[in-house]
Amino acid sequence: MKQLLIIPILVFFFVACEDTKDDLDTIVPVEEEVAPIVLEEYGYVLNDYNVVRDTIRNGDTFGAILDANGVSQNKIFEVATVFKDSFDVRKLVVGRPYVLLNSKDSLQNTQVFIYEKNRVDYAVIDLRDSIAVFNEKKPVNFVEKEASGIITSSLSQTMSDNNLSPYMTERLANIYAWTINFFALQTGDNFRVIYTEKYINDTIPAGLDEIKAVYFEHRGKPLYAFNYAPEVDTTNVVADFYDEEANNLRRAFLKAPVKFSRISSRYNLKRRIAYYGYKVRPHKGTDFAAPIGTEILATADGVVTKSERRGGNGNYVKIKHNSTYETQYLHMKARKAKVGDFVRQGEVIGWIGMTGNTGGPHVCYRFWKNGKQVDPFREDLPASKPLDALYHEDYFAKMSALKEQLDCIPY
């Protein structure tokens, strides 16, 4: 009987110890307080506001947007008048984003209005207490990239085929505007380019930034271009493109008065036309065909001496560049430049049309040298001054590294 009495007690004691041990080992989790995520943008803590994001739509006005969000007419008027130099309320663009930082109380009135002018620049109108209006930029970093392409049809199509920005086409056309006829590219022409692209907050593409160096092979001729400006003395020497011998790529005259056009008729003193019985009718200009309304550019700096409509010339503009050279632009739809205007190289002076004697939309570009009409494509036109020898050591050091990098870019 003693054994029968002892066994239950031992079993009970053993079970009781196990239960006690389990109780001691059990860990009760303690809930830790998680700090709220603080969201900051445009220099404001968004957690402090009810944030409304929208885009400008047809019919929207600055006043209507703020009035609908509880901002007084006095404040709206003050922004529109006192701060018009910092922010012009009349220039809201349809499709551009804006942000309202509204109060968290029951009224939810707008405290801050933020308007994005583009992907980088934005305007802030702080309506709390005394009004503050200022312009800021989003943090941007720059990433160096490389690209290449072989022309199959056009430069713009090649850019598209290689997933490059369409702005790259215009940039390259501007760099080589004095040396390459981009309306006459050949299949097999090719390029390599080193450039930087802008990124907002390291992730959002914000467009093409700077072209650092280019290699363009046109008709088998290699043409290098290196962007250079000295780190000192930037007052006298601004950034420009130079070749591998430090010669400036710019010339006194652009190759053509129209971008991405084609030559439909060349300078030809022995031209014969069937309509006139194949009689010799000299053509002392170069015709550039392009759609009606295409911009016509001054090929060099100069003063407008004529801007009128007359006979077979139709609407035309004539520019005197110096004592040696003059240019003339015929058959315009409309003229922008007026007599006496000083125009800069590349400035719009009119638009392609069909006025006067013409069978299709084009500009007849005429070129005078010492009072005689000549073919500009057969002239050895003056170039800009080469880079000053003072900067050669710095230039050649930087150029050599970029040239080596360009030459190693695969197609």
Buried (B, 14 or more C-beta within 10 A) or exposed (E): EEEEEEEEEEEEEEEEEEEEEEEEEEEEEEEEEEEEEEEEEBEBEBEEBBBBEEEBEEEBBBBEBBBEBBBEEEBBEBBBEEBEEBBEBEEBEEEBEBBBBBBEEEEBBBBBBBBBBEBBEBBBBBBEEEBEBEEEEBEBEEEEBBBBBBBEEBBBEBBBEBEBBEEBBBBBBBBBBBBBBBBBBEEEBBBBBBBBBBBBEEEEEBBBBBBBBBBBBBEEEEBBBBBBEBEEEEEEBEEBBBBBEBEBBBBBBBBBBBBBBBBBBEBBEEBEEEEEEEEEBEBBBBBBBBEEEBBBBBBBBBBBBBBEEEEEBBBBBBBBBEEEBBBBBBBBBEBBBEEEBEBEBBBEBBBBBBBBEBEEBBBBBBBBBEEEBBBBBEEEBEBBEEBEEEBBEBBBEBBEEBBEBBEEBEE
